[in-house]
Amino acid sequence: MVKPLVLLSVKVVESLPVIRARAKDAIALVLTSKFRRAERPLTDRFRQTISEAIKQSATYNSLVNSDSLDSLHAQFGLLNAEAKMEQIINTWMNNIKVTVKPIKRTGSQFRGGITIRAIKSDYADVLALPAATQTNTGPKGGDLDWLHWLLIRGDEIIVANYKVSIPKGRRQKSRTGIAVMVKVVGEQWSVPSEHAGTMDRNFVTKALNKLGLDKIVEQEIKRSLR
């Protein structure tokens, strides 16, 4: 009988546990590579989604799109409100960063994942911007820290013995042409309650909490694994 010709002989010299471990290490490398493909799409989608959510908020519209006496535009006497908000939002968006922590095998499990950095919790980056203040052109001069009031001060009294009123005659000059702050003993002014914010609850955190950011992560990860 003619013996069959052997073209290749493979001998497995590793134990099954070692082979399984190496296979999992290879899978971890592939997953890390796939997840990294999602970094840029995730960053772009987060920036777009969060920016749109902020601009759709009642507080943003009160700052930018309203000229009523009770609007934040009038209450703060804010000039170039849209340009100021654009600078602030752009700073927040530029700080959004998605990074992948390399996936590694730990025993029978995989560890690693995606880290998402968004808006700084102390708001120091935006509070340091020129847009965060409004120059007071009145007799006393100085800067009005309107963004700090809006994000952090809550319903604290900002100015005692004053109120915001419609200007009367030429003697009461208004920056915006909508309202002026006039002295009235016993009155007090603070950020309107519907917009008043604190460090952990303000118009930005409210906008973020309404978003399904976990869904975006899931969608982009699934795309990267195709």
C-alpha positions as CSV (number, residue, x, y, z in Angstrom):
1,M,0.0,0.0,0.0
2,V,1.3,3.5,-0.9
3,K,1.6,5.7,2.1
4,P,0.0,9.2,1.7
5,L,2.3,12.1,1.2
6,V,2.5,14.3,4.3
7,L,3.0,18.0,3.3
8,L,2.7,19.5,6.7
9,S,2.8,18.3,10.2
10,V,1.6,20.4,13.1
11,K,2.3,19.5,16.7
12,V,0.6,21.4,19.5
13,V,3.1,21.8,22.3
14,E,1.1,24.3,24.4
15,S,-1.5,23.4,27.0
16,L,-5.1,24.3,26.4
17,P,-5.1,27.0,29.2
18,V,-2.1,28.7,27.6
19,I,-3.8,28.7,24.2
20,R,-7.0,30.1,25.6
21,A,-5.0,32.8,27.4
22,R,-3.2,33.8,24.3
23,A,-6.4,33.8,22.3
24,K,-8.0,36.2,24.8
25,D,-4.9,38.4,24.7
26,A,-5.3,38.6,20.9
27,I,-9.0,39.5,21.3
28,A,-8.1,42.2,23.8
29,L,-5.8,43.8,21.2
30,V,-8.5,43.7,18.5
31,L,-11.1,45.2,20.8
32,T,-8.7,48.0,21.8
33,S,-8.1,48.8,18.2
34,K,-11.8,48.7,17.4
35,F,-12.7,50.9,20.4
36,R,-10.1,53.5,19.3
37,R,-11.8,53.8,16.0
38,A,-14.8,55.2,18.0
39,E,-12.9,57.9,19.8
40,R,-13.2,60.6,17.1
41,P,-16.9,59.8,16.1
42,L,-17.9,59.8,19.8
43,T,-16.1,63.1,20.5
44,D,-17.8,64.7,17.5
45,R,-21.2,63.4,18.3
46,F,-20.9,64.4,22.0
47,R,-19.9,68.0,21.0
48,Q,-22.8,68.3,18.6
49,T,-25.4,66.8,20.9
50,I,-24.3,68.7,24.0
51,S,-24.0,72.0,22.2
52,E,-27.5,71.7,20.7
53,A,-29.0,70.7,24.1
54,I,-27.5,73.8,25.7
55,K,-28.8,76.1,22.9
56,Q,-32.3,74.6,23.2
57,S,-32.5,75.3,26.9
58,A,-34.8,78.0,28.3
59,T,-31.8,79.7,30.0
60,Y,-29.9,80.1,26.8
61,N,-32.9,81.5,25.0
62,S,-33.5,83.9,27.8
63,L,-29.9,85.1,27.5
64,V,-29.8,85.3,23.7
65,N,-33.3,85.4,22.1
66,S,-35.5,87.4,24.5
67,D,-35.9,91.1,25.0
68,S,-38.5,91.0,27.7
69,L,-38.0,92.7,31.0
70,D,-37.8,89.5,32.9
71,S,-35.3,87.9,30.5
72,L,-31.7,87.3,31.5
73,H,-30.6,89.4,28.6
74,A,-32.4,92.4,30.3
75,Q,-31.7,91.4,33.9
76,F,-28.0,91.1,33.4
77,G,-27.8,94.0,30.9
78,L,-25.8,91.6,28.7
79,L,-24.3,93.0,25.5
80,N,-23.4,90.7,22.6
81,A,-25.0,87.8,24.5
82,E,-24.9,85.4,21.6
83,A,-21.2,86.0,20.9
84,K,-20.5,85.6,24.6
85,M,-22.4,82.3,24.8
86,E,-20.7,81.0,21.7
87,Q,-17.3,81.6,23.3
88,I,-18.4,79.8,26.5
89,I,-20.0,76.8,24.6
90,N,-17.0,76.5,22.3
91,T,-14.7,76.2,25.4
92,W,-16.9,73.5,26.9
93,M,-17.0,71.6,23.5
94,N,-13.2,71.8,23.1
95,N,-12.8,70.2,26.5
96,I,-14.9,67.2,25.6
97,K,-12.5,64.3,25.0
98,V,-13.0,60.6,24.6
99,T,-10.1,58.2,25.3
100,V,-9.8,54.4,25.2
101,K,-8.1,52.7,28.1
102,P,-6.4,49.6,26.6
103,I,-8.4,46.4,27.1
104,K,-6.5,43.7,28.9
105,R,-7.2,40.2,30.0
106,T,-7.5,39.7,33.8
107,G,-8.0,36.0,34.4
108,S,-11.2,35.1,32.6
109,Q,-12.3,38.7,32.2
110,F,-11.5,41.7,30.1
111,R,-10.8,45.0,31.7
112,G,-10.6,48.5,30.1
113,G,-13.0,50.7,28.3
114,I,-13.8,54.3,27.4
115,T,-13.3,57.4,29.4
116,I,-15.3,60.5,28.6
117,R,-14.3,63.9,29.9
118,A,-16.7,66.7,29.4
119,I,-17.5,69.9,31.3
120,K,-15.2,70.7,34.2
121,S,-17.1,70.5,37.5
122,D,-15.7,73.7,38.9
123,Y,-16.3,75.7,35.7
124,A,-13.0,77.4,36.1
125,D,-12.2,77.3,32.4
126,V,-15.3,79.3,31.3
127,L,-15.4,81.6,34.4
128,A,-11.9,82.8,33.4
129,L,-13.1,83.8,29.9
130,P,-13.7,87.5,29.1
131,A,-17.2,86.5,28.0
132,A,-18.0,85.5,31.6
133,T,-18.2,89.1,32.7
134,Q,-20.0,92.2,31.5
135,T,-18.4,95.6,31.9
136,N,-20.5,98.0,33.9
137,T,-20.6,101.3,32.0
138,G,-22.5,103.0,34.8
139,P,-21.0,105.5,37.3
140,K,-19.6,102.8,39.5
141,G,-17.9,100.9,36.7
142,G,-16.4,97.5,37.2
143,D,-17.2,94.0,35.9
144,L,-20.4,92.0,36.4
145,D,-19.7,88.3,36.9
146,W,-22.9,87.2,35.3
147,L,-21.9,83.7,34.4
148,H,-20.7,83.0,38.0
149,W,-24.0,84.3,39.3
150,L,-25.9,82.1,36.8
151,L,-23.9,78.8,37.3
152,I,-23.1,78.9,41.0
153,R,-24.8,81.5,43.2
154,G,-28.3,80.0,43.1
155,D,-30.9,82.3,44.6
156,E,-28.4,84.3,46.7
157,I,-29.0,88.1,46.9
158,I,-26.6,89.6,44.5
159,V,-27.6,93.3,44.9
160,A,-29.4,94.7,47.9
161,N,-31.7,97.7,47.7
162,Y,-31.9,97.6,43.9
163,K,-34.4,96.3,41.4
164,V,-34.5,96.0,37.6
165,S,-36.9,98.4,36.0
166,I,-37.9,99.8,32.6
167,P,-35.8,103.0,32.0
168,K,-37.6,106.3,32.3
169,G,-36.4,109.3,30.4
170,R,-32.9,110.1,29.2
171,R,-31.4,110.1,32.7
172,Q,-31.8,106.4,33.0
173,K,-29.4,104.9,30.4
174,S,-29.6,101.2,29.6
175,R,-26.8,99.2,28.1
176,T,-29.3,97.0,26.3
177,G,-32.1,99.5,25.9
178,I,-34.4,97.2,27.8
179,A,-33.9,97.7,31.5
180,V,-31.9,99.5,34.2
181,M,-31.2,98.8,37.8
182,V,-32.6,101.4,40.1
183,K,-32.2,102.0,43.8
184,V,-35.2,101.0,45.9
185,V,-34.6,100.6,49.6
186,G,-35.8,97.2,50.8
187,E,-35.7,95.6,47.3
188,Q,-33.2,93.0,46.4
189,W,-32.0,91.4,43.2
190,S,-30.9,87.8,42.5
191,V,-30.9,85.6,39.5
192,P,-34.5,84.7,38.5
193,S,-35.5,81.5,40.3
194,E,-36.2,79.6,37.1
195,H,-32.7,80.1,35.9
196,A,-30.8,80.2,39.2
197,G,-28.1,77.5,39.3
198,T,-25.7,75.9,41.8
199,M,-22.4,74.1,41.2
200,D,-24.1,70.7,40.7
201,R,-27.5,71.9,39.3
202,N,-27.7,74.6,36.7
203,F,-28.8,75.0,33.1
204,V,-25.8,73.1,31.8
205,T,-26.2,70.0,34.1
206,K,-30.0,70.0,33.4
207,A,-29.3,70.0,29.6
208,L,-26.8,67.1,30.1
209,N,-29.1,65.1,32.3
210,K,-31.8,65.0,29.5
211,L,-29.4,63.5,27.0
212,G,-29.1,59.7,26.3
213,L,-25.3,59.8,26.1
214,D,-25.1,56.1,26.9
215,K,-27.1,55.4,23.7
216,I,-24.5,57.4,21.6
217,V,-21.7,55.3,23.1
218,E,-23.5,52.1,22.4
219,Q,-24.2,53.1,18.8
220,E,-20.6,54.2,18.0
221,I,-19.1,51.1,19.6
222,K,-21.3,48.8,17.5
223,R,-20.3,50.7,14.4
224,S,-16.6,50.3,15.3
225,L,-17.0,46.6,15.8
226,R,-18.3,46.0,12.3
